[in-house]
Amino acid sequence: MYADAETIRRILTSTGDTWAVVGLSNNEARAAHGVADVLQRYGKRIVPVHPKAETVHGEQGYAALAEIPFPVDVVDVFVNSDLAGPVADEAAAIGAKAVWFQLGVIDEDAYDRTRAAGLDMVMDRCPAIEIPRHG
């Protein structure tokens, strides 16, 4: 219900190539690190968003979505479900076109709000798994 094939395809192929990855740091043990690497290999520009604002995979990091000084197409969310809703709201506020909640990140109210704001959204899926099927 929260990840129909058409929405997944649209986000991965036509929404745009600038992906803010919220929760991405230089911790290679975290899933965000590997997923960001896959996104880059498929031609996406990744933008790390993490309180440490580290440079990851050669890309400048930012402490918050609102600090990114250029347009973001997709916000990929690697934070706990209880923190994900405010990130989705911030994604809408900065003009992103889509929000992607990673595997295990579920907030049905945030999904409904984000869709109502006109953004595409996928929840509880991993783009690194989906992109080889669509990219």
C-alpha positions, 0 to 999 in steps of 0.5 A: 500500500505504501510502495506501489510499483508506479510510484517507486518507478517514478521516484527512481527514474523521473523525479530528479537526481538529487537525493538528500539522505537523512541520517547519512554519516561516515559510519560504514556500518550503517545502512545509509552508507551502503545505500548512498553508494548504490544511489551514486553508482546509479547516477544520483547526487547524494546529499548527506544530512546528519547533525555532524554535517560530514562529507560522505562519498565526496559530497558535502554534508549538511546538519539539516534539510533546510541548510541545503542551498540548492533544490532537492528532489528526493528525501531518503529517510534513515531515522527512527520512525518516531523521528521520521514524520518531522523530516517528511514535513521538512521535506515538503517545506523545502520543496522536495518532490518525493520522500522515501522512508527506508525499510522499517521506517513507518509513520502512516500519519506522515505518509498521509500528510506528505501525499496530501502536500502533493509529494510522492512517497514510498515507505518501508522500502529500500531504493538500493533494492529497487533501483536495479529493477527500475534504474 
